[in-house]
């Protein structure tokens, strides 16, 4: 009886255990640059596609094989993050067929012809180096060791006329190499320089935290004191540790007109507050989707002086930081400062930041 009961149990479970995943492609890019996304989950009652730079989820339809699918409208050439939401849950799932990932997102390149600046188009390659150093400013670093990454352009000559330098600051949760890994900053500079659309420049990408505890707890963004502490410690680390080392190690300009600063999200908060507070150090200042909520700009930038070049800003129309970015632009204009604030379609995403870097690098110096 026990054997029969066990056989019956195994027999009942056999159809589920033997169910095979059908042969399908999880992503298919069509000639008009629309994309069909597919995901296998025969038990799900609902699957949605979460596509980067789209504020809303896209409902998918299930076929008889248990494969869910949806085809998007034509998409502009870009690198899109995507993932799948099951049964309306906040938690999302990866595409098992795609090993190319950025944290919670799987990545899909929709190429252009000719290639976009973030694609590898065979341009001469610049060099990327990582430097570690002992920090006396940044709090909570293991062994007090901090880091910055440096891009030098193709043909960099340590004895030539000094190169202009861009300090490029990463988003919250990222690391010094993230602008290259996820933003394709090195490819963007390679291509722009090769096409004559950008001056050859050195790009410095430092660790963007003043207190490592801030990087480990997103809820600290709710504490103005914690945000301010992280900002001011990073400001000190940048001005007194990173910049002096870069200026001693690399053939870069040290004047404001030869120095730029740009960041995204947390890095945008830092680049704008630091850049606007130190016009003697940074002649070109920009911010992308900058984390400016609930700031008293007069208190944050007490030494603001109008700069010779417009402050450049960008924030997607579906980004909840847009209103605070508009408020800073309004405040600056009230001080007589020229501001260029772009509001493209999009959310809080690397698509906005990657394309923003292309525009900023093309206009500075």
Backbone torsions as a table, in degrees:
resi	resn	phi	psi	omega
1	UNK	NA	-41.0	179.5
2	UNK	-63.6	-40.8	179.5
3	UNK	-65.2	-40.3	179.0
4	UNK	-65.1	-40.4	178.9
5	UNK	-63.7	-42.0	179.6
6	UNK	-65.0	-41.4	178.9
7	UNK	-63.4	-40.9	178.6
8	UNK	-62.5	-41.0	179.1
9	UNK	-63.8	-44.6	179.0
10	UNK	-64.6	-37.9	179.1
11	UNK	-63.7	-38.4	178.9
12	UNK	-67.1	-34.1	-176.5
13	UNK	-87.6	-12.0	-174.7
14	UNK	-59.4	-44.9	-178.6
15	UNK	-58.1	-38.3	178.6
16	UNK	-69.6	-43.3	-176.7
17	UNK	-67.2	-32.7	-175.5
18	UNK	-89.7	-3.8	-177.8
19	UNK	-63.4	124.0	-176.4
20	UNK	-96.3	146.3	173.4
21	UNK	-74.1	123.8	-178.9
22	UNK	-66.0	159.5	178.5
23	UNK	-79.6	116.6	179.6
24	UNK	-155.7	161.1	175.0
25	UNK	-100.1	130.8	-176.4
26	UNK	-74.8	-26.7	175.6
27	UNK	-136.5	138.2	179.2
28	UNK	-140.1	113.1	-180.0
29	UNK	-89.5	125.7	-177.5
30	UNK	-94.2	169.7	-174.5
31	UNK	-62.6	-27.3	179.0
32	UNK	-90.6	8.6	179.9
33	UNK	70.5	15.8	163.5
34	UNK	-75.5	158.4	-176.2
35	UNK	-132.3	132.6	170.7
36	UNK	-96.7	123.4	176.3
37	UNK	-105.9	140.1	-179.9
38	UNK	-135.0	148.6	179.9
39	UNK	-149.1	135.6	-177.3
40	UNK	-98.0	119.0	172.9
41	UNK	-162.3	88.2	-175.1
42	UNK	-67.0	-21.1	-178.3
43	UNK	-85.1	-19.0	-175.3
44	UNK	-66.9	146.7	174.2
45	UNK	-97.6	-12.6	179.4
46	UNK	-160.5	135.9	173.1
47	UNK	-134.5	132.4	178.2
48	UNK	-119.7	143.6	171.9
49	UNK	-87.7	127.9	173.6
50	UNK	-105.1	110.7	-172.9
51	UNK	-113.9	129.2	-178.0
52	UNK	-55.9	139.9	178.5
53	UNK	76.6	8.2	172.1
54	UNK	-112.7	126.9	-178.1
55	UNK	-73.7	-28.6	-176.5
56	UNK	-104.1	152.7	173.9
57	UNK	-80.2	154.3	-176.5
58	UNK	-112.7	118.4	-178.7
59	UNK	-66.9	140.2	178.7
60	UNK	-111.8	158.6	-179.2
61	UNK	-114.6	142.3	-177.5
62	UNK	-97.0	137.9	174.7
63	UNK	-97.4	-177.3	-175.3
64	UNK	-66.4	-20.2	179.9
65	UNK	-89.0	0.2	-178.8
66	UNK	85.9	11.8	178.0
67	UNK	-96.0	125.4	177.2
68	UNK	-91.1	143.5	-178.9
69	UNK	-150.5	156.0	173.5
70	UNK	-157.0	145.2	176.2
71	UNK	-112.2	127.4	-178.4
72	UNK	-80.1	164.7	165.0
73	UNK	-64.9	167.5	175.7
74	UNK	-54.2	133.9	-179.0
75	UNK	-109.7	144.9	177.7
76	UNK	-71.8	152.6	-179.8
77	UNK	-57.2	127.5	-179.1
78	UNK	-171.0	-179.8	170.3
79	UNK	-107.8	112.0	-174.7
80	UNK	-102.4	134.3	166.9
81	UNK	-87.7	144.6	177.7
82	UNK	-151.2	160.3	177.2
83	UNK	-162.2	176.0	-174.3
84	UNK	-123.5	133.5	177.1
85	UNK	-104.3	129.0	-174.4
86	UNK	-106.3	127.9	175.2
87	UNK	55.4	34.6	175.4
88	UNK	74.5	9.0	-178.0
89	UNK	-75.9	154.4	176.8
90	UNK	-69.9	-36.3	179.0
91	UNK	-67.0	139.0	-177.6
92	UNK	-119.6	165.1	-177.0
93	UNK	-117.9	148.9	176.5
94	UNK	-77.7	162.8	169.7
95	UNK	-82.2	112.2	-177.1
96	UNK	-61.5	-20.9	-178.4
97	UNK	-86.0	-7.8	-172.9
98	UNK	-115.6	112.4	179.4
99	UNK	-86.7	-6.6	-175.2
100	UNK	-89.8	111.0	-169.9
101	UNK	-135.9	154.6	170.0
102	UNK	-131.7	97.8	-176.8
103	UNK	54.3	-118.4	-176.5
104	UNK	-77.7	-11.2	-175.0
105	UNK	-100.1	144.3	162.8
106	UNK	-91.8	150.1	-172.0
107	UNK	-113.9	138.5	179.1
108	UNK	-134.3	122.5	176.9
109	UNK	-90.0	124.7	168.3
110	UNK	-102.3	105.9	-172.4
111	UNK	-75.3	160.4	177.3
112	UNK	-117.7	162.6	175.4
113	UNK	-134.8	105.6	4.0
114	UNK	-71.7	165.1	-175.8
115	UNK	-62.2	149.1	172.8
116	UNK	-75.4	163.3	-175.8
117	UNK	-60.9	-22.7	-179.2
118	UNK	-89.3	3.0	176.0
119	UNK	-95.7	150.6	176.6
120	UNK	-77.8	101.5	-176.1
121	UNK	-102.5	12.7	178.5
122	UNK	84.0	12.4	178.1
123	UNK	-67.5	154.7	174.5
124	UNK	-53.4	139.6	-172.8
125	UNK	-94.5	134.8	168.4
126	UNK	-77.1	178.6	-177.0
127	UNK	-111.8	140.3	178.3
128	UNK	-119.9	125.2	179.1
129	UNK	-127.9	147.2	177.2
130	UNK	-112.1	135.8	-178.8
131	UNK	-125.6	130.1	173.9
132	UNK	-104.0	150.1	178.1
133	UNK	-153.0	160.2	177.2
134	UNK	-83.1	120.6	-179.2
135	UNK	-99.3	135.3	173.4
136	UNK	-99.7	2.1	-174.9
137	UNK	-111.3	-51.3	-174.6
138	UNK	-66.7	130.2	-175.0
139	UNK	-93.4	135.6	171.8
140	UNK	89.2	8.3	179.1
141	UNK	-73.8	133.3	173.0
142	UNK	-58.5	119.8	-178.7
143	UNK	66.2	14.7	-178.6
144	UNK	59.0	23.9	-176.3
145	UNK	-96.6	118.9	176.5
146	UNK	-107.8	-177.1	-171.7
147	UNK	-153.1	149.1	165.9
148	UNK	-142.6	147.6	-179.3
149	UNK	-109.5	139.2	-176.5
150	UNK	-126.6	128.2	171.3
151	UNK	-100.0	127.6	171.6
152	UNK	-113.8	140.1	-172.3
153	UNK	-72.6	162.2	175.8
154	UNK	-55.0	135.5	179.9
155	UNK	77.4	14.3	179.6
156	UNK	-51.0	130.4	-177.6
157	UNK	-123.2	112.1	-177.9
158	UNK	-65.0	-10.8	-178.6
159	UNK	-112.3	2.6	-179.4
160	UNK	-80.6	-174.2	173.5
161	UNK	-59.5	134.3	-176.2
162	UNK	-54.3	143.3	-177.9
163	UNK	-88.4	146.3	169.3
164	UNK	-64.9	157.3	-174.9
165	UNK	-132.9	134.2	176.5
166	UNK	-112.1	126.6	172.6
167	UNK	-95.6	117.3	-171.4
168	UNK	-115.5	116.3	-169.1
169	UNK	-106.5	137.0	-172.5
170	UNK	-86.1	169.5	179.3
171	UNK	-80.1	165.0	175.7
172	UNK	-60.7	138.5	-179.5
173	UNK	92.1	-14.2	-178.7
174	UNK	-95.2	-179.1	-177.1
175	UNK	-131.0	173.6	-176.4
176	UNK	-56.2	-30.7	-177.8
177	UNK	-88.6	1.0	-172.8
178	UNK	-67.7	-33.7	178.9
179	UNK	-62.7	-29.8	175.2
180	UNK	-82.0	-44.2	-175.8
181	UNK	-66.3	-42.8	-172.7
182	UNK	-110.8	-27.8	-179.0
183	UNK	-97.5	-8.9	-180.0
184	UNK	56.1	36.2	-176.7
185	UNK	-59.7	-41.1	-178.9
186	UNK	-65.9	-40.5	177.4
187	UNK	-66.1	-40.5	178.7
188	UNK	-58.9	-47.1	179.7
189	UNK	-66.6	-41.3	177.2
190	UNK	-54.4	-49.1	-175.4
191	UNK	-70.2	-44.2	-179.5
192	UNK	-63.0	-40.8	179.5
193	UNK	-66.4	-43.4	-179.5
194	UNK	-62.9	-32.7	-178.8
195	UNK	-88.3	0.4	-179.0
196	UNK	72.1	19.3	-179.4
197	UNK	-93.9	-8.1	179.6
198	UNK	-144.0	146.0	173.8
199	UNK	-68.6	142.5	170.1
200	UNK	-57.6	128.3	-176.2
201	UNK	-144.2	160.6	171.1
202	UNK	-94.9	136.6	179.1
203	UNK	-119.7	126.0	-177.7
204	UNK	-112.0	126.4	-177.4
205	UNK	-120.9	93.9	-175.5
206	UNK	-87.0	164.4	167.0
207	UNK	-61.8	128.4	-169.1
208	UNK	-96.2	16.7	-178.4
209	UNK	-111.4	140.2	171.4
210	UNK	-93.8	-24.8	177.3
211	UNK	-134.8	115.7	-175.5
212	UNK	-61.5	-28.4	177.2
213	UNK	-57.6	-33.5	179.6
214	UNK	-63.4	-33.5	-178.4
215	UNK	-74.8	-15.0	-173.9
216	UNK	-101.7	-5.4	-173.8
217	UNK	-141.7	101.0	-177.7
218	UNK	-62.8	-28.3	-179.1
219	UNK	-63.1	-17.5	178.6
220	UNK	-66.2	-16.3	175.0
221	UNK	-64.5	-19.1	178.4
222	UNK	-78.2	-11.1	-178.1
223	UNK	-104.2	106.2	178.4
224	UNK	-56.0	-34.5	-179.8
225	UNK	-65.9	-39.7	179.7
226	UNK	-69.1	-40.2	177.8
227	UNK	-62.5	-44.5	-179.4
228	UNK	-64.9	-41.5	179.9
229	UNK	-62.5	-46.3	179.9
230	UNK	-61.6	-43.0	-179.7
231	UNK	-61.0	-49.2	-174.4
232	UNK	-71.3	-34.8	176.0
233	UNK	-67.3	-41.2	177.6
234	UNK	-64.6	-41.8	178.1
235	UNK	-54.7	-45.3	179.8
236	UNK	-65.6	-41.9	179.2
237	UNK	-63.1	-41.1	-179.6
238	UNK	-65.3	-48.6	-173.4
239	UNK	-75.6	-33.9	-172.7
240	UNK	-105.3	-14.3	-178.7
241	UNK	-119.3	-55.4	-174.2
242	UNK	-70.8	-52.4	-175.4
243	UNK	-62.1	-43.9	176.9
244	UNK	-60.4	-38.0	178.7
245	UNK	-67.3	-43.7	178.9
246	UNK	-60.6	-43.0	-177.9
247	UNK	-69.0	-23.6	177.6
248	UNK	-88.1	-25.9	-175.3
249	UNK	-94.9	-26.2	-172.7
250	UNK	-125.3	155.7	-178.7
251	UNK	-86.1	77.4	-175.8
252	UNK	-121.9	155.2	175.6
253	UNK	-69.7	152.7	-179.9
254	UNK	-118.2	2.3	179.5
255	UNK	-91.6	159.4	-176.9
256	UNK	-61.5	-39.4	-177.4
257	UNK	-67.6	-17.2	177.5
258	UNK	-104.3	13.5	-176.0
259	UNK	-132.4	129.2	-179.3
260	UNK	-126.6	158.3	176.8
261	UNK	-141.1	134.2	-179.7
262	UNK	-146.8	143.4	175.8
263	UNK	-151.6	167.4	179.7
264	UNK	-123.2	138.8	177.5
265	UNK	58.9	-115.1	174.2
266	UNK	-57.0	-42.2	178.5
267	UNK	-64.7	-29.6	175.7
268	UNK	-70.0	-40.8	172.0
269	UNK	-55.1	-47.5	-177.1
270	UNK	-67.3	-45.0	-176.4
271	UNK	-65.2	-40.0	-179.3
272	UNK	-71.8	-47.6	-177.5
273	UNK	-66.6	-40.3	-179.9
274	UNK	-75.3	-46.2	-178.2
275	UNK	-62.4	-42.3	-179.1
276	UNK	-74.4	-21.9	177.7
277	UNK	-84.1	-15.1	-174.6
278	UNK	-132.6	64.0	178.7
279	UNK	-62.9	-19.2	177.3
280	UNK	-75.7	-15.6	-179.4
281	UNK	-107.1	-32.3	-174.2
282	UNK	-125.2	112.1	178.9
283	UNK	-87.3	-16.5	-179.1
284	UNK	-126.9	122.7	-174.3
285	UNK	-130.4	133.3	178.3
286	UNK	-144.7	159.0	177.5
287	UNK	-148.5	138.4	-178.6
288	UNK	-118.2	122.4	178.8
289	UNK	47.3	46.9	-168.8
290	UNK	-69.6	138.7	-176.3
291	UNK	-80.1	78.6	-169.7
292	UNK	-108.5	10.8	-174.8
293	UNK	-61.7	140.4	171.5
294	UNK	60.6	33.9	179.6
295	UNK	-102.3	142.4	169.6
296	UNK	-93.9	100.2	-172.2
297	UNK	-63.6	-35.0	178.4
298	UNK	-62.8	-38.4	178.8
299	UNK	-74.7	-34.9	-177.6
300	UNK	-75.4	-31.4	-176.3
301	UNK	-126.1	62.5	-175.1
302	UNK	-66.8	-25.2	-176.8
303	UNK	-101.2	23.6	-177.2
304	UNK	-61.6	134.4	173.3
305	UNK	-133.6	138.8	-176.7
306	UNK	-57.3	132.8	179.6
307	UNK	-95.2	164.7	-177.5
308	UNK	-75.2	-26.0	-177.0
309	UNK	-110.4	149.2	177.1
310	UNK	-59.8	142.1	169.9
311	UNK	-75.1	129.4	-176.4
312	UNK	-105.6	131.9	-178.8
313	UNK	-138.4	152.2	173.3
314	UNK	-144.7	143.9	175.6
315	UNK	-157.4	131.0	-177.9
316	UNK	-63.9	149.7	-177.2
317	UNK	-66.2	-23.7	178.7
318	UNK	-102.2	17.5	178.3
319	UNK	-92.1	130.6	-178.5
320	UNK	-73.4	-0.5	174.3
321	UNK	-92.2	-1.0	-174.8
322	UNK	-60.4	-44.8	-175.8
323	UNK	-63.0	-40.4	179.3
324	UNK	-68.3	-30.9	174.8
325	UNK	-68.9	-39.6	175.5
326	UNK	-62.4	-38.1	-179.5
327	UNK	-64.5	-40.6	177.5
328	UNK	-65.8	-42.9	178.5
329	UNK	-58.7	-41.9	178.5
330	UNK	-64.4	-42.4	-179.9
331	UNK	-62.1	-44.4	-179.2
332	UNK	-65.1	-43.0	178.8
333	UNK	-62.9	-33.0	175.9
334	UNK	-65.4	-21.6	176.9
335	UNK	-91.9	4.5	-180.0
336	UNK	86.7	8.3	-177.8
337	UNK	-88.5	128.8	174.1
338	UNK	-68.8	136.3	-178.6
339	UNK	-135.0	137.2	170.5
340	UNK	-115.0	107.9	178.6
341	UNK	-110.4	114.0	177.9
342	UNK	-96.2	141.1	-178.7
343	UNK	-129.0	73.8	-178.6
344	UNK	-75.3	165.8	170.9
345	UNK	-61.5	134.2	177.1
346	UNK	148.8	174.4	-177.7
347	UNK	-114.9	-156.1	178.7
348	UNK	-87.0	86.0	-167.9
349	UNK	-147.5	159.9	177.3
350	UNK	-64.3	-20.8	176.6
351	UNK	-63.7	-46.3	176.8
352	UNK	-62.9	-43.4	-173.7
353	UNK	-73.4	-39.1	179.3
354	UNK	-63.6	-47.6	179.7
355	UNK	-68.3	-31.8	176.2
356	UNK	-66.0	-39.6	178.0
357	UNK	-61.3	-38.9	177.9
358	UNK	-57.7	-46.6	-176.9
359	UNK	-69.8	-42.3	-178.0
360	UNK	-66.2	-46.2	-179.5
361	UNK	-64.0	-25.1	-179.4
362	UNK	-80.6	-16.8	-174.4
363	UNK	-106.9	-17.8	-174.5
364	UNK	-86.1	158.0	176.4
365	UNK	65.2	NA	NA
